[in-house]
Amino acid sequence: MSKTALVSLHGNRYQVDPLLVGQRVELVFGPFDLSFLRVSANGQDAGTALPFQVSRHSHPKARPETPAEEPRPTTGIDYLGLIDTAHKAELADKVNYAALGEPMPPTVDLTDLTGE
């Protein structure tokens, strides 16, 4: 414990009762919540440590005990394959550039006008 009544635990600093300066204290905490620590000195409860500087909110080795999720049954439908097939079919159609523009006016044959 420091002279300023601060204790350090896993990179976090907590303020304790100034009467405990120079004494050896024991910190009791839950591994999933390092924001609440109980302090005991000489085997007796000495209050709660107040968070002063918290950079880590849980114990570094604490892992939540969640059961493994069962894999979901497959539907048998290959959605990505359906999209890929539709995309390839669309790309296979050639672009009809003549249909994109305006229709051409009818052409006049010059031989009809000259009479030859």
C-alpha positions, 0 to 999 in steps of 0.5 A: 500500500502506498503512503497515499492510501492507494492499493494496486490490483491488476493495473487498477488503483483503489483508495482505502481508509488512510488509517491502513497506510503501512499495514498489509491488507487483503483484497476480496473481489469477484473476478468478473467485477473489479469495480467493487473490492472489500478490504480486510486488515489483520483478519477484520473487515476494513471497509470497501476500496473505492475505485481511483483509476480503473483500466481493467474491469475484470480479472485477466484470467476470468472467463465467463462460464457460458455453455457451448452453443449447439450448432443450428441445423442447416436448411439444405438451401444454398442461398449463396449458390442460388445468387451466384447462378442468377448472377452468372445467368445475367452476365451470360446475356449479351447486351443489345446495344441497338435496343438502347438507342433511339431508332434510326430514321429510314435511309434514302437510297440516292440511286432512287433520286437520280433515277439511275 
